[in-house]
Amino acid sequence: MKKAEKVVYISNKLEELYPETPIPLNHTDDYTLLIGVLLSAQCTDERVNKTTPFLFKKAKTPHAMIKLSVDQIEEIIRPCGLSKAKSNAIYNLSHILIDKHQGKVPQSFEDLEFLPGVGHKTASVVMSQAFGIAAFPVDTHIHRLATRWKLTNGKSVEQTEKDLKRLFPENLWNKLHLQIIFYGREYCPARGHIIENCPICSQLGVKK
């Protein structure tokens, strides 16, 4: 199967399997989504969703967040891992949102990536899921599957993002990145992957 044919097959199969793509992180607005995505670094969405209700009960706006101490934030988010770095980032980015953006989450990659603890992937998720701006966040699931499907050489997530943006139409990016994540969790895990039970790998001739 040629790469162009792969792209069409993958798009169609993912749309068939996941016509709806609910955002995995529970949130109520742009700010709570940003905090949830930041907490999800090296942590499962399930764990984040169990933790954020306790944090957001105390503070779900930048103004409320800076009334907490870094230590208080750290204690609440400890189950998500990297709690010292994440608590500092949450506290400091909340100050920046107030000081530079009237307490609102900015709608630009440059401004988002300037915030502590917010890298390109986190910014891409927020731009895509909060604002509907075309982006293709690449997490470990997407990087792994794109490599497995030979859509990219797998050298880096940056290269994977470039390759996927080149291969798939821009109007599909926001939904597609969630569809690939859902697919990876359900059918195409890193370990214990059974090709015969994987609708895409079995058709693409994936060997392992």
DOTORGU-812508 format. One record per residue (C-alpha): residue number from 1; x, y, z. Coordinates in Angstrom, 3 decimals. Layout:
<sites>
<site><drendren>NUM</drendren><x>X</x><y>Y</y><z>Z</z></site>
...
</sites>
This chain:
<sites>
<site><drendren>1</drendren><x>0.000</x><y>0.000</y><z>0.000</z></site>
<site><drendren>2</drendren><x>1.436</x><y>3.377</y><z>-1.032</z></site>
<site><drendren>3</drendren><x>1.729</x><y>6.121</y><z>1.574</z></site>
<site><drendren>4</drendren><x>-1.108</x><y>8.138</y><z>0.045</z></site>
<site><drendren>5</drendren><x>-3.331</x><y>5.067</y><z>0.163</z></site>
<site><drendren>6</drendren><x>-2.313</x><y>4.466</y><z>3.763</z></site>
<site><drendren>7</drendren><x>-3.349</x><y>8.007</y><z>4.688</z></site>
<site><drendren>8</drendren><x>-6.805</x><y>7.555</y><z>3.152</z></site>
<site><drendren>9</drendren><x>-7.285</x><y>4.149</y><z>4.760</z></site>
<site><drendren>10</drendren><x>-6.168</x><y>5.383</y><z>8.208</z></site>
<site><drendren>11</drendren><x>-8.389</x><y>8.486</y><z>8.030</z></site>
<site><drendren>12</drendren><x>-11.436</x><y>6.478</y><z>6.994</z></site>
<site><drendren>13</drendren><x>-10.915</x><y>3.712</y><z>9.550</z></site>
<site><drendren>14</drendren><x>-10.394</x><y>6.157</y><z>12.417</z></site>
<site><drendren>15</drendren><x>-13.501</x><y>8.100</y><z>11.429</z></site>
<site><drendren>16</drendren><x>-15.448</x><y>4.845</y><z>11.329</z></site>
<site><drendren>17</drendren><x>-14.204</x><y>3.777</y><z>14.778</z></site>
<site><drendren>18</drendren><x>-14.253</x><y>7.188</y><z>16.474</z></site>
<site><drendren>19</drendren><x>-16.814</x><y>9.499</y><z>14.875</z></site>
<site><drendren>20</drendren><x>-16.974</x><y>11.395</y><z>18.165</z></site>
<site><drendren>21</drendren><x>-13.826</x><y>12.606</y><z>19.904</z></site>
<site><drendren>22</drendren><x>-14.551</x><y>13.856</y><z>23.424</z></site>
<site><drendren>23</drendren><x>-11.632</x><y>15.677</y><z>25.043</z></site>
<site><drendren>24</drendren><x>-10.078</x><y>13.181</y><z>27.500</z></site>
<site><drendren>25</drendren><x>-9.249</x><y>15.751</y><z>30.189</z></site>
<site><drendren>26</drendren><x>-12.160</x><y>17.010</y><z>32.258</z></site>
<site><drendren>27</drendren><x>-12.315</x><y>20.806</y><z>32.253</z></site>
<site><drendren>28</drendren><x>-14.766</x><y>23.689</y><z>32.320</z></site>
<site><drendren>29</drendren><x>-12.908</x><y>26.386</y><z>30.393</z></site>
<site><drendren>30</drendren><x>-9.625</x><y>27.311</y><z>28.676</z></site>
<site><drendren>31</drendren><x>-7.737</x><y>27.775</y><z>31.944</z></site>
<site><drendren>32</drendren><x>-8.751</x><y>24.476</y><z>33.513</z></site>
<site><drendren>33</drendren><x>-7.901</x><y>22.702</y><z>30.247</z></site>
<site><drendren>34</drendren><x>-4.451</x><y>24.327</y><z>30.231</z></site>
<site><drendren>35</drendren><x>-3.821</x><y>23.187</y><z>33.799</z></site>
<site><drendren>36</drendren><x>-5.059</x><y>19.687</y><z>33.011</z></site>
<site><drendren>37</drendren><x>-2.786</x><y>19.371</y><z>29.979</z></site>
<site><drendren>38</drendren><x>0.194</x><y>20.627</y><z>31.987</z></site>
<site><drendren>39</drendren><x>-0.509</x><y>18.037</y><z>34.686</z></site>
<site><drendren>40</drendren><x>-0.808</x><y>15.250</y><z>32.096</z></site>
<site><drendren>41</drendren><x>2.912</x><y>15.367</y><z>31.288</z></site>
<site><drendren>42</drendren><x>4.257</x><y>11.880</y><z>32.154</z></site>
<site><drendren>43</drendren><x>0.910</x><y>11.110</y><z>33.789</z></site>
<site><drendren>44</drendren><x>-2.260</x><y>9.391</y><z>32.603</z></site>
<site><drendren>45</drendren><x>-5.395</x><y>11.343</y><z>31.771</z></site>
<site><drendren>46</drendren><x>-7.256</x><y>9.118</y><z>34.223</z></site>
<site><drendren>47</drendren><x>-4.974</x><y>10.167</y><z>37.083</z></site>
<site><drendren>48</drendren><x>-5.253</x><y>13.831</y><z>36.112</z></site>
<site><drendren>49</drendren><x>-9.050</x><y>13.598</y><z>36.048</z></site>
<site><drendren>50</drendren><x>-9.001</x><y>12.142</y><z>39.572</z></site>
<site><drendren>51</drendren><x>-6.741</x><y>14.935</y><z>40.814</z></site>
<site><drendren>52</drendren><x>-8.043</x><y>18.123</y><z>39.200</z></site>
<site><drendren>53</drendren><x>-11.405</x><y>18.176</y><z>41.037</z></site>
<site><drendren>54</drendren><x>-9.514</x><y>18.694</y><z>44.309</z></site>
<site><drendren>55</drendren><x>-7.394</x><y>21.454</y><z>42.770</z></site>
<site><drendren>56</drendren><x>-10.240</x><y>23.214</y><z>40.987</z></site>
<site><drendren>57</drendren><x>-12.404</x><y>23.115</y><z>44.114</z></site>
<site><drendren>58</drendren><x>-9.747</x><y>25.340</y><z>45.676</z></site>
<site><drendren>59</drendren><x>-8.880</x><y>27.358</y><z>42.578</z></site>
<site><drendren>60</drendren><x>-10.182</x><y>27.251</y><z>39.014</z></site>
<site><drendren>61</drendren><x>-9.085</x><y>30.728</y><z>37.895</z></site>
<site><drendren>62</drendren><x>-5.659</x><y>32.369</y><z>37.788</z></site>
<site><drendren>63</drendren><x>-6.719</x><y>34.884</y><z>40.450</z></site>
<site><drendren>64</drendren><x>-7.788</x><y>32.116</y><z>42.804</z></site>
<site><drendren>65</drendren><x>-4.709</x><y>30.009</y><z>42.035</z></site>
<site><drendren>66</drendren><x>-2.202</x><y>32.656</y><z>43.093</z></site>
<site><drendren>67</drendren><x>-3.949</x><y>32.885</y><z>46.455</z></site>
<site><drendren>68</drendren><x>-2.680</x><y>29.377</y><z>47.117</z></site>
<site><drendren>69</drendren><x>0.957</x><y>28.785</y><z>47.966</z></site>
<site><drendren>70</drendren><x>3.177</x><y>26.682</y><z>45.731</z></site>
<site><drendren>71</drendren><x>3.340</x><y>24.144</y><z>48.562</z></site>
<site><drendren>72</drendren><x>-0.453</x><y>23.918</y><z>48.728</z></site>
<site><drendren>73</drendren><x>-0.671</x><y>23.343</y><z>44.970</z></site>
<site><drendren>74</drendren><x>2.110</x><y>20.759</y><z>45.139</z></site>
<site><drendren>75</drendren><x>0.362</x><y>18.800</y><z>47.879</z></site>
<site><drendren>76</drendren><x>-2.859</x><y>18.572</y><z>45.840</z></site>
<site><drendren>77</drendren><x>-1.235</x><y>17.586</y><z>42.542</z></site>
<site><drendren>78</drendren><x>1.303</x><y>15.147</y><z>44.020</z></site>
<site><drendren>79</drendren><x>-0.469</x><y>12.082</y><z>42.524</z></site>
<site><drendren>80</drendren><x>0.300</x><y>13.415</y><z>39.016</z></site>
<site><drendren>81</drendren><x>4.059</x><y>13.215</y><z>39.505</z></site>
<site><drendren>82</drendren><x>6.707</x><y>15.910</y><z>38.989</z></site>
<site><drendren>83</drendren><x>4.690</x><y>17.873</y><z>41.529</z></site>
<site><drendren>84</drendren><x>7.407</x><y>20.358</y><z>42.484</z></site>
<site><drendren>85</drendren><x>8.037</x><y>21.488</y><z>38.895</z></site>
<site><drendren>86</drendren><x>4.347</x><y>21.428</y><z>37.972</z></site>
<site><drendren>87</drendren><x>3.221</x><y>23.376</y><z>41.054</z></site>
<site><drendren>88</drendren><x>5.792</x><y>26.089</y><z>40.375</z></site>
<site><drendren>89</drendren><x>4.694</x><y>26.238</y><z>36.744</z></site>
<site><drendren>90</drendren><x>0.992</x><y>26.490</y><z>37.632</z></site>
<site><drendren>91</drendren><x>1.607</x><y>29.243</y><z>40.171</z></site>
<site><drendren>92</drendren><x>3.922</x><y>31.262</y><z>37.930</z></site>
<site><drendren>93</drendren><x>1.908</x><y>30.925</y><z>34.725</z></site>
<site><drendren>94</drendren><x>-1.189</x><y>32.066</y><z>36.627</z></site>
<site><drendren>95</drendren><x>0.663</x><y>35.242</y><z>37.587</z></site>
<site><drendren>96</drendren><x>1.703</x><y>35.792</y><z>33.968</z></site>
<site><drendren>97</drendren><x>-1.870</x><y>35.317</y><z>32.712</z></site>
<site><drendren>98</drendren><x>-3.022</x><y>38.013</y><z>35.141</z></site>
<site><drendren>99</drendren><x>-0.138</x><y>40.396</y><z>34.489</z></site>
<site><drendren>100</drendren><x>0.033</x><y>40.065</y><z>30.690</z></site>
<site><drendren>101</drendren><x>-3.261</x><y>38.636</y><z>29.453</z></site>
<site><drendren>102</drendren><x>-6.002</x><y>40.020</y><z>31.707</z></site>
<site><drendren>103</drendren><x>-6.301</x><y>36.642</y><z>33.374</z></site>
<site><drendren>104</drendren><x>-7.172</x><y>34.861</y><z>30.131</z></site>
<site><drendren>105</drendren><x>-5.409</x><y>32.054</y><z>28.266</z></site>
<site><drendren>106</drendren><x>-3.789</x><y>33.573</y><z>25.139</z></site>
<site><drendren>107</drendren><x>-4.717</x><y>32.266</y><z>21.703</z></site>
<site><drendren>108</drendren><x>-1.248</x><y>32.118</y><z>20.179</z></site>
<site><drendren>109</drendren><x>1.501</x><y>29.530</y><z>20.133</z></site>
<site><drendren>110</drendren><x>4.124</x><y>32.142</y><z>20.984</z></site>
<site><drendren>111</drendren><x>2.324</x><y>33.397</y><z>24.086</z></site>
<site><drendren>112</drendren><x>1.396</x><y>29.915</y><z>25.268</z></site>
<site><drendren>113</drendren><x>4.911</x><y>28.531</y><z>24.841</z></site>
<site><drendren>114</drendren><x>6.264</x><y>31.478</y><z>26.841</z></site>
<site><drendren>115</drendren><x>4.339</x><y>30.244</y><z>29.894</z></site>
<site><drendren>116</drendren><x>6.250</x><y>28.127</y><z>32.454</z></site>
<site><drendren>117</drendren><x>5.705</x><y>24.411</y><z>31.986</z></site>
<site><drendren>118</drendren><x>4.047</x><y>24.863</y><z>28.598</z></site>
<site><drendren>119</drendren><x>5.947</x><y>23.351</y><z>25.693</z></site>
<site><drendren>120</drendren><x>4.939</x><y>23.052</y><z>22.064</z></site>
<site><drendren>121</drendren><x>2.854</x><y>19.920</y><z>22.604</z></site>
<site><drendren>122</drendren><x>0.851</x><y>21.455</y><z>25.475</z></site>
<site><drendren>123</drendren><x>0.358</x><y>24.655</y><z>23.485</z></site>
<site><drendren>124</drendren><x>-0.833</x><y>22.612</y><z>20.502</z></site>
<site><drendren>125</drendren><x>-3.409</x><y>20.770</y><z>22.618</z></site>
<site><drendren>126</drendren><x>-4.775</x><y>24.050</y><z>23.999</z></site>
<site><drendren>127</drendren><x>-4.872</x><y>25.726</y><z>20.587</z></site>
<site><drendren>128</drendren><x>-6.634</x><y>22.701</y><z>19.123</z></site>
<site><drendren>129</drendren><x>-9.040</x><y>21.728</y><z>21.880</z></site>
<site><drendren>130</drendren><x>-9.765</x><y>25.086</y><z>23.498</z></site>
<site><drendren>131</drendren><x>-9.771</x><y>27.386</y><z>20.490</z></site>
<site><drendren>132</drendren><x>-10.354</x><y>25.111</y><z>17.494</z></site>
<site><drendren>133</drendren><x>-7.206</x><y>26.351</y><z>15.772</z></site>
<site><drendren>134</drendren><x>-5.584</x><y>23.732</y><z>13.538</z></site>
<site><drendren>135</drendren><x>-2.737</x><y>21.960</y><z>15.333</z></site>
<site><drendren>136</drendren><x>-1.384</x><y>18.422</y><z>15.516</z></site>
<site><drendren>137</drendren><x>-0.173</x><y>17.696</y><z>19.048</z></site>
<site><drendren>138</drendren><x>2.108</x><y>14.665</y><z>18.999</z></site>
<site><drendren>139</drendren><x>2.212</x><y>12.605</y><z>22.194</z></site>
<site><drendren>140</drendren><x>3.871</x><y>9.240</y><z>22.757</z></site>
<site><drendren>141</drendren><x>0.865</x><y>7.339</y><z>21.323</z></site>
<site><drendren>142</drendren><x>0.849</x><y>9.345</y><z>18.095</z></site>
<site><drendren>143</drendren><x>4.627</x><y>9.244</y><z>17.695</z></site>
<site><drendren>144</drendren><x>4.637</x><y>5.472</y><z>18.224</z></site>
<site><drendren>145</drendren><x>1.757</x><y>4.741</y><z>15.850</z></site>
<site><drendren>146</drendren><x>2.983</x><y>7.076</y><z>13.104</z></site>
<site><drendren>147</drendren><x>6.344</x><y>5.295</y><z>13.250</z></site>
<site><drendren>148</drendren><x>4.725</x><y>1.857</y><z>13.326</z></site>
<site><drendren>149</drendren><x>2.619</x><y>2.792</y><z>10.289</z></site>
<site><drendren>150</drendren><x>5.746</x><y>4.138</y><z>8.535</z></site>
<site><drendren>151</drendren><x>4.291</x><y>7.616</y><z>8.117</z></site>
<site><drendren>152</drendren><x>7.471</x><y>9.056</y><z>9.631</z></site>
<site><drendren>153</drendren><x>11.000</x><y>7.874</y><z>10.387</z></site>
<site><drendren>154</drendren><x>10.441</x><y>8.118</y><z>14.142</z></site>
<site><drendren>155</drendren><x>13.584</x><y>10.155</y><z>14.789</z></site>
<site><drendren>156</drendren><x>11.768</x><y>12.814</y><z>16.838</z></site>
<site><drendren>157</drendren><x>8.299</x><y>14.026</y><z>17.763</z></site>
<site><drendren>158</drendren><x>9.105</x><y>17.247</y><z>15.912</z></site>
<site><drendren>159</drendren><x>9.714</x><y>15.336</y><z>12.692</z></site>
<site><drendren>160</drendren><x>6.592</x><y>13.244</y><z>13.258</z></site>
<site><drendren>161</drendren><x>4.499</x><y>16.393</y><z>13.622</z></site>
<site><drendren>162</drendren><x>5.897</x><y>17.819</y><z>10.378</z></site>
<site><drendren>163</drendren><x>5.287</x><y>14.574</y><z>8.503</z></site>
<site><drendren>164</drendren><x>1.725</x><y>14.137</y><z>9.746</z></site>
<site><drendren>165</drendren><x>0.852</x><y>17.744</y><z>8.937</z></site>
<site><drendren>166</drendren><x>2.200</x><y>17.215</y><z>5.441</z></site>
<site><drendren>167</drendren><x>0.313</x><y>13.948</y><z>4.884</z></site>
<site><drendren>168</drendren><x>-3.121</x><y>14.735</y><z>6.344</z></site>
<site><drendren>169</drendren><x>-5.427</x><y>17.639</y><z>5.362</z></site>
<site><drendren>170</drendren><x>-5.368</x><y>20.514</y><z>7.851</z></site>
<site><drendren>171</drendren><x>-9.105</x><y>20.308</y><z>8.474</z></site>
<site><drendren>172</drendren><x>-8.598</x><y>16.803</y><z>9.942</z></site>
<site><drendren>173</drendren><x>-5.743</x><y>17.580</y><z>12.350</z></site>
<site><drendren>174</drendren><x>-7.701</x><y>18.533</y><z>15.466</z></site>
<site><drendren>175</drendren><x>-9.929</x><y>15.468</y><z>15.388</z></site>
<site><drendren>176</drendren><x>-7.317</x><y>13.097</y><z>14.013</z></site>
<site><drendren>177</drendren><x>-4.860</x><y>13.553</y><z>16.845</z></site>
<site><drendren>178</drendren><x>-7.518</x><y>12.459</y><z>19.340</z></site>
<site><drendren>179</drendren><x>-8.642</x><y>9.582</y><z>17.122</z></site>
<site><drendren>180</drendren><x>-5.077</x><y>8.243</y><z>16.948</z></site>
<site><drendren>181</drendren><x>-4.728</x><y>8.474</y><z>20.730</z></site>
<site><drendren>182</drendren><x>-7.979</x><y>6.569</y><z>21.269</z></site>
<site><drendren>183</drendren><x>-6.956</x><y>3.982</y><z>18.681</z></site>
<site><drendren>184</drendren><x>-3.530</x><y>3.469</y><z>20.233</z></site>
<site><drendren>185</drendren><x>-5.043</x><y>2.811</y><z>23.643</z></site>
<site><drendren>186</drendren><x>-7.689</x><y>0.411</y><z>22.379</z></site>
<site><drendren>187</drendren><x>-6.078</x><y>-1.493</y><z>19.507</z></site>
<site><drendren>188</drendren><x>-2.414</x><y>-0.638</y><z>19.116</z></site>
<site><drendren>189</drendren><x>-0.542</x><y>-0.666</y><z>22.453</z></site>
<site><drendren>190</drendren><x>3.218</x><y>-0.516</y><z>22.791</z></site>
<site><drendren>191</drendren><x>3.278</x><y>-3.943</y><z>24.466</z></site>
<site><drendren>192</drendren><x>1.100</x><y>-6.961</y><z>23.856</z></site>
<site><drendren>193</drendren><x>0.142</x><y>-5.692</y><z>20.409</z></site>
<site><drendren>194</drendren><x>-1.771</x><y>-8.372</y><z>18.482</z></site>
<site><drendren>195</drendren><x>-1.647</x><y>-7.423</y><z>14.812</z></site>
<site><drendren>196</drendren><x>-4.586</x><y>-9.670</y><z>13.894</z></site>
<site><drendren>197</drendren><x>-6.791</x><y>-7.680</y><z>16.300</z></site>
<site><drendren>198</drendren><x>-5.543</x><y>-4.315</y><z>15.037</z></site>
<site><drendren>199</drendren><x>-7.724</x><y>-3.114</y><z>12.131</z></site>
<site><drendren>200</drendren><x>-5.119</x><y>-0.710</y><z>10.768</z></site>
<site><drendren>201</drendren><x>-1.854</x><y>-2.618</y><z>11.293</z></site>
<site><drendren>202</drendren><x>-3.364</x><y>-5.803</y><z>9.868</z></site>
<site><drendren>203</drendren><x>-4.259</x><y>-3.967</y><z>6.650</z></site>
<site><drendren>204</drendren><x>-1.021</x><y>-2.002</y><z>6.356</z></site>
<site><drendren>205</drendren><x>1.141</x><y>-5.115</y><z>6.587</z></site>
<site><drendren>206</drendren><x>2.851</x><y>-4.091</y><z>9.816</z></site>
<site><drendren>207</drendren><x>5.281</x><y>-6.830</y><z>10.840</z></site>
<site><drendren>208</drendren><x>5.463</x><y>-6.162</y><z>14.598</z></site>
</sites>
